[in-house]
Amino acid sequence: MARRRQEGVTIRAVAERAGVSAMTVSNVINGVNRASEATVATVRAAIAELGYVPNLAARRLAKAHATTVGLVYCNRRTPFLDAVLVGSLRATNAHGLQLTLRGGEGADRAEAERMAQDLVRAGADALLLIPPVAELLSGSAALAALNVPVAAIATGTRLPGVTTVRIDNRAAMVAITERVMSRGHRRIAYVAGPDAYSVVQARLGGFRAALAAHGLDEDPELVLHGLEFDHAAGLFAGRVLLERPAPPSAIICTSDDLAAGVIAHANHLGLRLPADLAVTGFDDTIVASRIWPPLTVVGQPVEDMAHRATQCLIAALDGMGSATTADELFEHSIVERESTSMAPRPQPITGDYGWTSPEGRLQR
């Protein structure tokens, strides 16, 4: 039975238990000078048995700079990115590591490769990618040449050479579409995001599968492709879809910001949600609960996914993680709010703030 992890267990002790040199143990932990699979297995077993914990502080002193995780993104600041930052910082702060960022507005592989290279040259020991950078760098020889652990979150599929942490986007979109249909909607529009994101095809496939399962045909005029995941694109989608002669009764959006833009234009037209129109979003960022009416969404635990992906990178840096990349699926949720269902009856205000009379006036 493996002993409890404890301070004071040294590399030399692990080497003696494994019957190898201390240098071999160090190489296995740091992933350099590849040892045989049998040797790696023996060293890992000794580490587990003795409860050895790699000393990150000592490693930082040896390297003369702090162990650093680099976050590569290719977008403006968004609530989604904010959630990624919080999750990543939770993991790096817990281990005394640094998190550094590199972002740009470009959306091509060459720019994504430059951003990753810049981070590694500046001292990043591992890279965390978010879409569309993750897709742009998938299979990149330049990324592989950096020889650092790489993880990506919120992708639509598993990516080669990268640890991925994601949800099942197709299943999530099936679930939200069926929830909308359960409210009686049959003329349903769909607003997709940029084609560079791998989630776009996965989610569109889920939407189409849900329609087909209920015997509904897709109306090409009600499916908008290639929009950005932002508020301005949502305003545009709202104009296109809601000002046509036969507008939809529900609009499924692939981000919260898109949905917020659609709702803003619906409010401009004087539509009542959800009586005249139902709208859904995706992610459950802070936007979803701050707009009116609050937004029904697919909940994607972005912060927890970023935390887990960063933990995978830290484990790889410590030599304790898997030698191969992994694909981890988190559970999604459906969070139903007033954008698709009637608001619950307001509850009386109690306590020090007074109470509400039957007429709705605040009394004191």
N, C-alpha and C positions, 0 to 999 in steps of 0.2 A: 504494500500500500504506500502511495506517495506520501511523503512527509509534508507538513504544513510549510508553506513558503516562509523563509526566515532570512533576516539580515545576517551577515557574517559568513555565509557559505561562499567559498571562493572558487574561482576558475580552476585553481590547482586541485581543490577537493573533487570537483566534477571530473577533471582529467584523470585523477587516481581511480575514481569509481568506474570510469569508462575504459580505462586501460589505454589512454592515448595521451599525447602531449598537451600541455596547456595551450600551445599555439594552435593546435587542431581545434580545441574547444572554442577558442577565440574566433577562429575562422568560421566555424559553424554558426556561432552566435551572430557574427557580423555579415555572413553570407558572402565571404570572399574566399578565393582559392578553393574552389569546389572540392569537397571530400566525396568519397563514395557514399552511395545510399546507405550501405550497411553501417558505415562510420557515423553518418549523420543520425541514423536511428539510434545507435548506441549512445551517442552524446545526448540526444534529446531525452532518452530514457533516464540517464543519470541526472540530468537537469530536473526532470519531473520528480524523481525519487528523493533528491536532496532538497528540493524546494529552492533552487538557486534563482535569485532575482538579479538580472543584469543591472549594473550600476550606471545609470544614464549620466549621473553627475561626473563620474570618472571619465566616461567616454567623451563628454563635452570638453573636459579639461585637455584630454589627449588630442582632440581635434582643434582646440583653440577657438571654437565658436559653438554657440548653442545648437543643439539638435533642433532642426527646423522642418516643419511641414509647410509646403508651398501650395496655395490654393490658386488654381488657374480658372479664370472665368472670362466670358466674352459677352458682356452685356452691361447695361446701365444698372445702377443700384436698384434693387427691387425687394419687396417683402420676402420673396423666395430666397434671394441671396442673403438677406439678413438672418433668416432661419438657419441657413447653412453655416454662417459665421458663428452663430451661437452654439450650434452643435459641435463644430470643430474646436472652438475655444474651450468648451467643457472638457474635451479629451486632452488637448495639449496642455491646458493649465493643470490638470490632474497629474500630469507626468513631468511638469517643469519644462515643457518644450515651448518653442516659439511657433507662431503661425504667421506667415507672410503671404501677401497677395500680389497677384499680377493679373491685370485685366486690360482689355482692349475692345474697341468697337469692331475690329475686323472679323470677318466670318469665313476665313479660308484656312486651309491646312498650314500654309507657310507662316501665317501670322500666329497661329496656335503653337506651332513648333518653336517660333522665336520666343514666345512668352514662357514656354516650359524651359527652354534653354537658359533664358535670362534668370529664372528663379534658381535653377541648379547652380549656375555660375555664381550667383549671389549667396549660395550656401544651403539651399534647400536639400534635404536628405531624402525626401519623399514628396510625392505630388498627389493632390486631391483635385479631381476634375469634375466640373458640372457641365451639363449640356449647354450649347452645342460643342464646346471644346472637347468633351469626351468622345463624341462621334468623329470630330475632325482629326483627332490624334489616334483613333483606333487603327491599329495596323501600321502606324508610322515607324519607319526605320529610324528617324531622328529621335523619336521618343525612346525606342528600345536602346539606342546607343547611349542614352543618359545613364542607364544602369542603376535606376533608383526604383523603389517600390511605387506603384501607381494604383490608385483606386478612383472609382467614379460613382456618383450617386444619381438617382432619378433618371436612369436611362430606360429606353423602351425594351432593350434586349441585353443579353450578355455580350460583352465586347472582348475580342481576343487580346490576350496579354495584359488585361486589366482586371482587378477585383471590382466587381459591381455590387452595389447595394441599391435595391429598387423595389417597386411594387409590381404586381401584375396589372399593367395598364389596360390591357384588353378586357380582363375580367372586371376591373373597376368601371370602365365605361359601359359595359353591359349592365352592371348593377345600377348606375345612375340613370341610364336610359329607361330601364324597366321601371324604376321608381317614378319617373316622369309619366310613363305610359299608364301606370297604376292610378294616376290622377285623372285619367280620361283623355289625355292628349294623344292625338294621332297625326296632326300636321306639325312635325317637329323639325326645327332647323338645327344645323350643326356648324360651329365656328372653329376651324382648325388652326393650329399654329404653324410656325415656319417648318419647311420640309427638312431643314438641317437637323432637326431634333428627331431622334429615333422613337420618341414616345408618340409622335404624330400619327404614324401609320398604325401603331399598336392600338391607339385609342379610336381611330377611325374604324379599324377592323371590329372593335367591340361595339361601336354604334351600329354599324351595318348588321352585325350578327344579331343584335337585339331586335332591330326592325324585322329582319327575316324570320326570326323565331315567332314573331307575332303577326306574320303575314302582311307586313307593311312594305311598300316599295319606297326606295330612296328617291326623293325629288332633287335632281341635280341643282335646281335653282335655289334650294334651301341649304346647300352645303357650300360654305365659303372656305377656300384653301389658301394656305401660304400667308396668313396674317401674322403680325408680331403678337407676342404674348403681352400686350400692354393696353392701357386705357384708351389711347387714341385709336387703336385698331378696333376696340370694342365699340366706340362711338361710330366708326365707319360701318361696322357690321350692323349696328342698330339701324342706321339710315337705310342701308341696302335691303335689309330683311323686313323692317316694320313699315316702310313707306311703299311697298309693292301692293298691287291691287288685292292680292289674297295673302296676307301676312300669316306667319306661323302662330300657333297658340302657345308654343314653348320653344325656347332656344337653349341648346346645350353648348356651353363654352368650355374650352380646354385650358383655361386659366382663370383665376379669380379676377385679375385685372381686366381681361377681356369681358367677363361678365359684368364687372362694374361699369364699363363703358356702355354696354348694351342697356343696362338698367338706367343709366343717366339719360340716354336718348329716349327710352320708353317714358321716363318721367317728363321729359321735355314735350312729348306728344300727348301727355295727359292720360296715359294708360295706367290702369290700376293693377298692381301685382299683388297676389297671383290671380285675381279675378279675370283680368284681360290677357295676361301673359305670365308664363312661368319661365324662370331663368335659373340655370345652374352653372356653377364654376368648378374649379379643380385645384386642389392643394390645401385649402383651408388655411390660408395666410391670414394675417390680422385684418386685411381688407374685407374678408368675408363677413366678419361680425360687426364691422364699423359702418358699412353702408346701409341705406334704407331702400327696400326692406333687406334685412340680413339674408345672406346668400346660402342656399342649399348647395352642398359641395361634395365631391369626393375628397375625403380627408387623407392626405399623404403625409406621414410623419417625417417631414423633411429634417427637422432638427435632430431627431433620433437617428435617422439614416446617416446624416453627416457625422454624428458622434460615433456611430458604429464603423463607418468607413475609415475615420481617422484612427480609431482603435486598431483596425486591421493594419494600417500603415505603421503604427507604433510597434505592434507585435512583430512585423517584418523587420523593422530596424533593430529590434532587440534579438532577432534570430529565433523568436519563439513562435512565429506564425508559420503557416503552411508554406512550403516551397513553391506551391502552385497557386494560381489565382483562383478566386472563389466567386460564386454568384449567390448572393443572399437576398431572399424575398421577404419584405416586411408586409404586414397586413394593412390593407386599406380599410376605410370606413365610409359610410354614407351619413353625412350630417345634414339633417333636414331642418330648414329654417323657413322663414315667412316668404321667401321668393317663390316657393312652390306650393305652400300650404297656408291656410288661413292662420293668422296669429292667434295664439292662445289668449283667453280672456284675461285682461290685466288683473293682477292681484292687489288688494288694498295695501297702501303704504302704512307701515306700523313703526312703533318705536319712537325715538326722539323727534322724528320728522313729522309726526302727526298721523292722521288717517284720512282715507278718501271716503267721502260720502257717497251714497248711491247715485247722486248726480255727477260724481266725478270731480267735485271741488275739494281742494286740499284744506282740511280743517285743522285748527290748533286749539 
